[in-house]
Amino acid sequence: MEQFKPEFAGKMNFYLSAVDEQLRQDGDNPSIGIILCKTRKNLIAEYALRNTNTPIGVSEYKITRTIPADLKKDLPSIKELEKELGHGG
């Protein structure tokens, strides 16, 4: 992982354009890009995204071994995910 770089915005815009062109169905909203970085410099991210028309967010993240209790209750279990993806019983 690394710090936010301006070229990440260009790559994300490319991927969003491709997804919306190839996968988006009638009635779907435009895709939203989320760039997760080890660190970000607000001014660099602001300049990189200033003239972008697609919705893109940049955020820092931290790795944790446990899911906070207030989030865990809202997330599906592994079994629920497997069932939804058709991978398990």
C-alpha positions as CSV (number, residue, x, y, z in Angstrom):
1,M,0.0,0.0,0.0
2,E,1.1,3.5,-0.6
3,Q,0.2,7.2,-0.4
4,F,-2.3,8.6,-2.8
5,K,-0.9,9.6,-6.2
6,P,-2.6,11.8,-8.8
7,E,-2.5,9.0,-11.4
8,F,-4.8,6.9,-9.2
9,A,-7.6,9.3,-10.1
10,G,-7.0,8.7,-13.8
11,K,-7.0,5.0,-13.5
12,M,-10.1,5.0,-11.4
13,N,-11.9,7.2,-14.0
14,F,-10.9,4.8,-16.7
15,Y,-12.2,1.8,-14.7
16,L,-15.5,3.5,-13.9
17,S,-16.0,4.4,-17.6
18,A,-15.4,0.8,-18.6
19,V,-17.7,-0.6,-15.9
20,D,-20.5,1.8,-16.7
21,E,-20.2,1.1,-20.5
22,Q,-19.9,-2.6,-20.3
23,L,-21.9,-3.6,-17.2
24,R,-24.3,-0.9,-16.2
25,Q,-28.0,-1.8,-16.9
26,D,-30.9,0.6,-17.6
27,G,-32.0,2.1,-14.3
28,D,-28.6,1.6,-12.6
29,N,-26.9,4.6,-11.1
30,P,-23.4,5.5,-12.3
31,S,-20.7,3.6,-10.5
32,I,-18.8,5.2,-7.7
33,G,-15.0,4.8,-7.3
34,I,-13.4,4.5,-3.9
35,I,-9.6,4.7,-3.7
36,L,-8.2,3.4,-0.4
37,C,-4.6,4.5,0.4
38,K,-2.2,4.1,3.3
39,T,-2.1,7.9,3.5
40,R,-3.4,10.8,1.5
41,K,-2.6,14.4,1.1
42,N,-5.8,16.4,0.9
43,L,-4.4,19.0,-1.5
44,I,-3.0,16.4,-3.9
45,A,-6.3,14.5,-3.9
46,E,-8.3,17.7,-4.4
47,Y,-6.3,18.7,-7.4
48,A,-6.3,15.2,-8.9
49,L,-10.1,15.0,-8.6
50,R,-11.1,18.6,-9.3
51,N,-12.2,18.3,-12.9
52,T,-13.4,14.7,-12.7
53,N,-17.1,14.2,-13.5
54,T,-17.4,10.7,-12.1
55,P,-18.0,10.2,-8.3
56,I,-14.7,9.2,-6.8
57,G,-13.7,9.2,-3.1
58,V,-10.3,8.9,-1.5
59,S,-9.8,7.7,2.0
60,E,-7.1,6.4,4.3
61,Y,-7.5,3.0,5.9
62,K,-6.2,1.0,8.8
63,I,-5.9,-2.8,8.9
64,T,-7.6,-4.4,11.9
65,R,-8.0,-8.0,12.9
66,T,-11.5,-7.6,14.3
67,I,-14.6,-5.9,13.0
68,P,-16.0,-3.3,15.4
69,A,-19.2,-4.5,17.1
70,D,-21.3,-1.7,15.8
71,L,-20.4,-2.7,12.2
72,K,-20.5,-6.4,12.7
73,K,-24.2,-6.5,13.3
74,D,-24.9,-4.9,9.9
75,L,-22.6,-7.1,7.8
76,P,-23.5,-10.5,6.4
77,S,-21.9,-13.6,7.7
78,I,-19.5,-15.7,5.6
79,K,-22.3,-18.3,5.2
80,E,-24.7,-15.6,4.0
81,L,-22.2,-14.4,1.5
82,E,-21.5,-17.9,0.3
83,K,-25.2,-18.6,-0.1
84,E,-25.7,-15.4,-2.1
85,L,-22.7,-16.3,-4.3
86,G,-23.9,-19.9,-4.7
87,H,-20.8,-21.3,-3.2
88,G,-22.1,-23.2,-0.2
89,G,-24.8,-24.8,1.7
